[in-house]
Amino acid sequence: DSNLSLLIQAFPYGEKRHLLLIQDVTDLQKADAMRRDFVANVSHEMRTPITVLMGFLETVQSIELDKSQQDHYFDLMMLQAQRMKSLVEDLLTLANLEANAIPASTQVVQLNTLMALIKNDAEALSQGSHGFSFEQKTTQNLFGDERELLSAFSNLVSNAIRYTPNGGSITARWGLNEQGQGEFSVTDTGPGIASEHLPRLTERFYRVDRSRSRDTGGTGLGLAIVKHIANRHQAQLLIESTPGKGSTFTLRFPKDRVANTETDLFSAIQ
Ligand code: ADP
């Protein structure tokens, strides 16, 4: 039985009793290998912006630059510093989510508020380069943790913006499906993702196209964070994508996470 991690057999042998201990260490070894990979990945991800930053610093130190050239280098350095900051922030978010043994809160999260916040962020991030549609198909809300849900929804919207070329369109939608489950989805008209990548997309630092992800300022941790938050809310993350056409990322929440607006909101206020 591969699920059996510890198998103990005791059997008599003449006068003495022997204890045979067989431990299946496959899971432990896997966990250890994953930890080592993770540390190697983090080191690599940190080293890149540091190396680039040092390169720019050397240039500024060794070459006589006029004011506009200097400003140009400072902007480039700021970009690298921001990359490191995002990486550290995402790592902390992930570590906090993993360390958090307390189940996600079950307070009523108002989708009106959440959608308004996401819309603001999306417009600030895209600066007019994409078309947006924010659709709220139901007045029902969600039981959950507002900060976590905002982080998950924003991650999906920010991915859609970052991977969809300028001029593309993005739709964020909140509604109920036929089974009464809550669904938050983000559809984009971006490059899409080939099916062989889909199963690995939520792994930390997994990227379909490394250089493109770097260009867009991604840390490689966004979908790992989304997946964690989904798990904490018993939600599924569904990804549908057609290369060349676009993608839809959906978070599907179980029925008992859907808050019946009038009654539940009333009891939450009380
Ligand atoms: P990153 O910081 O690299 O964006 P994520 O974990 O958010 O990391 O996403 C993992 C990978 O999934 C990305 O590098 C990208 O290749 C792919 N991806 C995510 N969202 C989209 C999208 N909307 N369209 C196309 N590819 C996407």
Boltz pocket constraint, residues with backbone or C-beta under 6 A from the ligand:
constraints:
  - pocket:
      binder: B
      contacts: [[A, 155], [A, 156], [A, 159], [A, 160], [A, 163], [A, 164], [A, 188], [A, 190], [A, 191], [A, 192], [A, 193], [A, 201], [A, 202], [A, 203], [A, 206], [A, 207], [A, 208], [A, 209], [A, 213], [A, 214], [A, 217], [A, 218], [A, 219], [A, 220], [A, 221], [A, 222], [A, 223], [A, 224], [A, 247]]
      max_distance: 6.0
